Amino acid sequence: MTHRDKRIRALSPVYFVHVYETRTNQSLQKHYLMVKQSSSMDTHTKVVIIGAGIFGLTTAYQLALEGYKNIVVLDRHVPPTPDASSNDISRVIRFDYADGDYLDLAHEAYLEWSSSPRFKDCFSRAPIVVAGTSGANGALYLQAAAAQLTKRSLPWTKLRDANAARKAFPSLKGPLAKTPFIGYFNENCGWADASKTLVQLRDDCLSLGVSFICGPAGMVTSLDTDNGSRNIIAARTLAGDVVQGNFFILAAGAWSSSLVSMYNSVLATGQVLGYMRLTDAEMQAYRNIPIYLNLSTGWFNFPPHDDTKLLKFAIHGWGYTRSTDIPRGGVQADGETRLRDGLRETYPELADRPFERTAVCWYSDTPSGDFIMDYHPDYTNLFVGGAGSGHAFKFTPVLGKYMSLAIKKKLPPAMRDKWRFRTEHLGKGIDVFKGDGSRGGPARRELCQDERAELERGPRVKL
């Protein structure tokens, strides 16, 4: 046995299954067939996870729980990464989905958010009002979500018009969604402090022996293969370091396409955020406001954040497009207009107040709005997890479990199909990114040169 064969045999089955497939020696072909039947990695396999966002951290935690002893997470920042899409003061935790599979998973996660001691300092209950305009974007999604809730005997309350919404929630003083109004509210909802959640996950990983390499030494710039094969042997970093491994998990969000071809299966879209500082008296006055989501415009808001005394509102729409190497920065003029229009719709008394700050959050969208949890088609030991499409954070309590099942190829068939790595969109452009029906507002557009320059000048801020 050669030195190379000894080294290959020491690697996990997932790692070397395709090495043997590409060799022509008859004995190696037979060994390939035997190894291919194995569906598990050895717990001593060195697992390198690129990205310390919500997909990377939950996967590291889950694998460590399962007994994997050699896990290293690489990122350009110690988590929570200041400008990552998974880091902020708040994220909606809901299970209102038009797709029944996602509803079931989100409900599973919601039960963990609302009952697990791990998240007691991260999660706050709050009702959600889901509104829209009949015949406009998002209306069919709203109706389908309500139907899915009914199908599972989960409670929700129909709002026949805007007056009914204002009666149920007197803090909503604006006109609400344009007529003909459609909507409902769900008391079983809430929001999570995203930054605290990431800190919790980071510390949980550390307590289980997960290693972190951060800064320039953790910022991956390229991947090395074994003599031109389809097997990755190391990640190279900005500091010039080489981090070797047996199995690699790419969970770098909107930056994944800078490392490997994503076959037009992901698109970075910028979504606008706004923050307004409240006085102590206003904190009390707005403390119990609902989460309000207008699916026809994309505008939504949270209850105020106690630690920062900030009221956050944002757009979940088609967004802006551009290259992904830019941090969060200033919001575009039309984005600010949309934020203020949303305030006039809900809390008009705040609509002309100065913003504390604005920002752009970069989603990693897929054509259908589904996540990716699958092996990369070009590499035998590279697993891709991510493409959160603006709605992954709520699944935090269960995300790692499903990532682990996907790595072992044990996902339920419906989820395996939803989350497969798609290559069929290559060369078709961004028109294939049609989403899941939940996006509203103006069409997606490319940022102009001046707007890109504004983003480049914008500070990297911890939100």
N, C-alpha and C positions, 0 to 999 in steps of 0.2 A: 504493500500500500504506500503510495507516495505521500509526501508531506501535505500536499494540497488535498488529497482524499481524506487524510486524517482530520484536517481542519474543517472540511465540509461536513464530515460525519458528526462533528461536535456541535454543529449548528442545529437550530430548530427545524422540524419537518417543513413548516411553512416557508422557511428560508430557502432550503435547497431543493425543493420539489422540482422546480423548473431547470435547475442546473443539470439535472440528470435527463430531463426531457430534451435538452438541446445537444447532448453528447451523442455520438454515433456508435460508441462501443457497446456491444451487445449486453455485456454484464451490467453496464451502467443503466441501460434501458430497463432491464429487469428490476434493478434496485429502485428505479424511479416509480415503477408501477406499485411496488410494495409500499414505498413511502407515501405516495399520493393518497392512500387510503387513510392515513392518520390525519386527524382534524385538530390536534392540540399542540401547543408549544410546550417545550420543557420549561419548568419554572426557573431554571438557571439561565435561560436565554437572556442575552442582553438586549433590552428593549429601549430604543431611543425614540422619544416623543418630541416632535418639533412643534412647538407652540404651547404656551401655558395659559390659553384661554379656557373657555368652558368645556370644550371637547377634550383638550389635552389633559386638563386637571382631573376631570371626572374619570377618564380612562386610566390615568396613572393610579388613581385611588382604587378603582375597581380591581385592576390587575394586582396591585399590592395586597388587597384583601384576599385575593385568590391564591396568594402565595408566591407570586413572582418576586424574585429577590434582587434583580439587577435592572432597575428602571431608572433612566435618567431623562429629565425634561430640559429641553433647550429653549431659551427665549431671550430676546434682546433686553428684557427688563425682568426684575424680580416681580412675580405676580402679586397684586393685580397690575398688569401693564397699563400705564396711564391712558394711552390712546387706542387700546383694543376695543372692539365693538362689544365685548362681554363685560366691560368695566364701566360703571356709572353709579349714580345714586339710587336708581330704581329701574325695575323691570316688571312688567305685568305678569302675574301668575294666574292664568285662566285655563279653562278646558273647553271653551266655546269654539268648536271646530266644525266646519262643514264636512270634513272627512272623518268618518267614524273611527278609523285606526288611530289617527292623531288624537281624537277626543279621548279614546280609551287610555292612551299613554299619558296624555296631559292630566287626566283625572287621577291616574295612578301617582303621578308626580305631585299633584295638588294635595293628595292625602298625606304624602310625606312632608311637604312644606308645612302643612298646618298641624302636624302632630309630632314630628320628629324633634327630639331635643337638640339635634345638630343645627337646626335652622331657627330655633326659637328667637334668637337675636337678629335674625336676617329677614324674617317674614312678618308682614302685617296684613291683617284682613281688611278688605274694603269691597263694597259692591261694585259691579261694573254695569254701566249703561251702554248697550250696543245699539247704535242708531244709524240711520241712513235715509236715502230718498228713494222711494219706489221707482224702479225703472233706470236708476243710475248705477254707477259702479258699486259693487259690493252688496247690492240689494239681494241678489240671489244667494250669495254666500251667507248673509244674515239669516235668511229664511231657512237655508239648509242646516245651519248651525242649530237653530231653534228646533228643527225637526229631529236632529240627532240627539239633542238633549231629551226630547220627549220620548224618543225610541228607547232610551236607556233609563227612563223614569227619573231623570234628574230635574230638579225644580228650576223654573224660570217664570218670569211674569211679563206678559205682553203689555206694551205701552201703546194704546190706541192712537195717541197723538202727542204733540209736544206739551200740551197742557197737562196730560197725565204724567209725563216725565217730570215736569216742574212740581207737580203736586207731590209726587213720591220723593223728590229730592229738591226741596225749596232753595238750596244753594245755587241751583242752575237757573240763573235769572235771564239768560239770553233766549233768542228765538229757537235755538237748537237746529237740528237738520232741516233743510229746506223741504217744503211740502211737495208731494204727499209724503209725510213723515211715516217711517216704519221704525220699530224698535222694541226692545225688551230690556229687562234688567235681571241680573243673576247675583244673588247675595253671596254665593259661594265662589269668591274670587279674592284677589289680593295683589300685593306687590312685594318684591324682594329688594333689599339693599344689595345691589350687584357687587359693589366693592367689598362689603363685609362677607358676602358669600364666597368670593374668590379667595379672600384671606382665610376663611374657614377651610376651604378645600386645600389650599396650599399647606396649611398647618396639619391638616389630616394626612396629607401625603407625606410630609416630613416625619410625622409620628410613626408611619409605617415603613420608613426607610427609603423613600423615594429621594433620589438625588436631583439637584437643580444646578444648571450652569447658566448664568445670566450675564447680561452685558455683551460687549463685543465677542467674548468667548462663547456666548450662547446664541448669537445671531447667525443663523445658517445662511450661507451664500451659495452653496452648491452641494451636490451629492456625488460621491465617488462610487463607481462600480468596479467589480472584480475583473480586470483585464478586458474591459469592453463587454462583459456579459450583462445579463438582465438582473443581476444581484447587486444590491447596494451593500457596500462594506463600511462606509463612513460618511459623516457629514462634515463639511468644511465650514469654518466660521470666519467672521470678519476679522477676528484677532489672529487668523492664520492657524488656529488649532484644528486638529483632525480628531473627531469623536467617532470611534469605531463602534460597531454594533452588529447584531445578528438580525434584528427585526426592527423596522422603522415605521413609525406612525406619523403621518403628516397631518397636523391639525393647526395650520397656520392661518386659517380664515382667508381673508381677501388677498393675503400675500402668498398663498400656495402656488399660484400660477407663475410666480417669479422663480420657482425652483424646478417645477416639472410642467409638462404640457397637461392642461386640464381639458383639452378637446372641446373647447367652447361649452363646457358643462357648468361653468361658474362665471358670474359677472359681478364686479364690484360696483355697488350703487351707493351714492351718498344721500343720507337722509338728514333733514334739518332738525335740530333740537334747540329749545329755548329754556332759559332759567330766569326766574324772577324772585328777588329777595322780598320776604315778607316781614312785617313788624311782629312783635310778640302778640299784639292784639289780633292781627290778621292770621297768625298761626292758629289761634284759638277759633277764629271765625270760619276758617277753611279746613279745619282739622278733619272733619267727617265728610268732606265732599266725595262723591263717587269717582272712580275711574270712568271717564267718558270717552267712547270711541265712535267716531263717525266714519263708517266704512266707505262712504261715498266720497269723502274728501281726504281721508287718511289721518285727520287730526285726532290726537288723543292727549289726555292729561292724567296726572297722578294726584293723589292727596299730597300735602306738603311734607317735606322731609325734615324730621325733627333736628337732626344733628347739624344740618347746614342752614335751616330755615329758608329753603328754596322750594319754590313751586316749579315743577318741571312739566313741559308740554312738548310735543314732537309731532312729526309727520311720518306715518307708515304708508308711503306711497311708491310711485314708480322711481323716484329719485333722480340723481345726477350720475353721469358716468365720466370716468377719466382713469388715468393710470393709478395704481394702488400704492405708490411709494410716498404718499403725502399724509401727514398727520391730520388730526382733527383741527379745523381752523374756523375762520369766520363763516357765517351763513350768507348765502346769496340773497340779493334784494328780493327776488320773488319768493324765496323761502321765508324771509321775515314777514312778508305780506301774508302768506298763508298762516303763519303762526298767529299773527294779530287777528286775522279773520276768524281763526278758531276760538280765540279769547272772546271776540265779540259774539260768537255763537253761544258761548257757555257762561262766561263771566265778563260781561261787557264793561264792568266797572274797572277792570284791570287792563283793558285792551290798549290803552295809550301810555301805560306805564313803561319806564325804561327797563330793558332787559339787564339782568346781572351779567349774562354772557349768552352767546349763541355758539353752536358748534355743528359740525357735520360728522355723523356716524357712518362708517363704511360697512354696509351689509356685504355678505358673500352670497349672492342669489344663484339659484338654479333655474332652468327653464320652467319647471313645474312647481317650484317652491319646496320641493322635497330635499331632505338632507342627503349627504353622501356618506355611506359606511360600506366601503368595499375596497378590494385590492386594485391598485393602479394597473392598467393594462400593459404598461411598458416594463414593469419591474415585479419580480417574483416575491420580494419580501418588503414591499412598501404598501402599507394600508393607509387609505385616505379617510379621514373622519372630519366632517364639518359641513360647510355650505349651509350655515344656519338659517339663511334667508329671512333674517329678522324675527324669527320666532322660536329659536332653540333654547334660550335661557330657561324658560319655564320648566323644561324637562330635566334640569340639573340633578334632582335626586335619583333619576332612573337612567340618565343618559349613558353613564359609564357601563351599566349593566348591558344595555343594548349594543354598545360599542364592542364589549367583550364577546357577546354572542355573535356579532358580525365577524369579528376576527376568527372565531372558531367555526364559522359557517353554519351557525345553528339558529339564525334568525327565523321567526315565523315567515312562511312564504310571502305573505302580503307585504311585510316590511322589507324583506330581501329584495323584492322587485322595486319597491318605492325607492330604496336607498342604494341601488346599484350604480356603479360608475358608468355613465352614459357616454358613448363615443359617437353616437349617430348624429349629433349636432355640429360636428366639426365642419367648418367652412360655411355655415349657414348664417353667421352674423348674430346680432342681438335681437332680431325679430322673433327668435324662438323663445325668448324669455317672457312668457305670457303669465307666469305666476299661478297661484291657486285660486284666484278670484277674490282675494281679500284686499287687494290694493285699490286705492282711490286717488282722485285728484288729477292734476295735469299729467300729460304724457311724459315718459322718461326723456331726458335730453342731455346732450353733451355739454360740459362746462366749456365756456370760451376761454381764450388765453388770459384775459384780465382776471377772470374768476379763479383760474388755476394759480395765478400769481398771488391772489389774495389768500388762498389756502396755504401757499408756501410761506407767506409771512405770518400766518396764524400760529399762535403758541401751542406747544404740546401741553395740554392742561389735564390735570387730574379732576375728573368730574364727580 
